[in-house]
Amino acid sequence: MFKRMWNPILRQVNPSRSGFFEGWYFKEVSGSGDEVISFIPGYSTVEGDKHAFVQYILVKNGEIKSGYIRYPLSFFKYTEAPFRVEIGNNVFSIDGFSVDIDDAGFAIKGSVGFGKFLGIKRSIYAPNIMGPFAYIPNMECNHGVISLGHDLTGSLSIAGDIVTFNGGRGYLEKDWGRSFPDKYIWLQCNSFKSGSSLFLSIADITFVGFTFTGFIGVFHDGIKEYRFGSYQSGGFRVVSLTDTVVEVELWKGFLRLFVKVTSVGSDKLVAPVDGRMSLVIKEAVSAVVDYSFIDRRTGRVIEEKGCPGSFEVVGHI
């Protein structure tokens, strides 16, 4: 059990258990920064609709497109050491992935390799991004941040056009459980010139009949990680919130992090409700992210703008 908490990339749900979902989120930004594509391989074990899937969402030539390709659950193949997920002709591993997708005539084919992962700090108190909440069984939704950033190589043929990812940046996280939160804000960006990486999630969490709002934030300046969160004796406030702009402030001790994210278009993805992949949400994958990190003890200030970032606002608007 602890091995899986410590390594959230590993399969967390036995596909024989009914009513659960599990999905990995692989995001890739091309070397030019003009193209973004994210793949979400996973599976649902809800009775009457058990299946595996590969979702994708991409920005190419300024246009956004997404798709959801279903496979029989028997097509899901998993190896733990080394980690490898195979769904049909698509393979995802810690070294990279290869895809061969035909979504009603829209074809994506090729392979992308990964460099060294930039992981997050782990400890007995916080074996993964969920901190001590990782030890609580039967959470409605569990989250894992596997790589805040890694280098990319390779290329994909997308609708007949070759997109190269040499010199690009990747990101990897995952979710598992029964349902996504009813209300949440999520954003991620590692397209900053300084090499910084940013992750943030604020969500209404339901557990044993009551609901509370939890938050997690990670800022990595390329050298050191700074963690914010409900389990870090910190706080947050949502400064402003619309369907296209979100401003958030996080704090812990002498540290402050201000984040503004502006959507530049979005498209639909499918999320779980009681294990069933039935909830349609919107995700922006070419958002503009502005942040200001302040250490009031030392007077250090870092301010940057990055694009493309990814973000979702669900249940608030």
Secondary structure as UniProt FT lines:
FT   HELIX           2..6
FT   TURN            8..9
FT   TURN            15..16
FT   TURN            18..19
FT   STRAND          21..29
FT   TURN            31..32
FT   STRAND          36..44
FT   TURN            47..48
FT   STRAND          51..60
FT   TURN            61..62
FT   STRAND          63..72
FT   HELIX           73..75
FT   STRAND          76..79
FT   TURN            80..83
FT   STRAND          84..87
FT   TURN            88..89
FT   STRAND          90..93
FT   STRAND          96..103
FT   TURN            104..105
FT   STRAND          106..114
FT   TURN            129..130
FT   HELIX           131..135
FT   TURN            137..138
FT   STRAND          141..158
FT   TURN            159..160
FT   STRAND          161..164
FT   TURN            166..167
FT   STRAND          169..177
FT   STRAND          184..189
FT   TURN            193..194
FT   STRAND          197..207
FT   TURN            208..209
FT   STRAND          210..220
FT   STRAND          225..229
FT   HELIX           230..232
FT   STRAND          235..241
FT   STRAND          245..252
FT   TURN            253..254
FT   STRAND          255..262
FT   STRAND          267..273
FT   TURN            274..275
FT   STRAND          276..295
FT   TURN            296..299
FT   STRAND          300..314
//
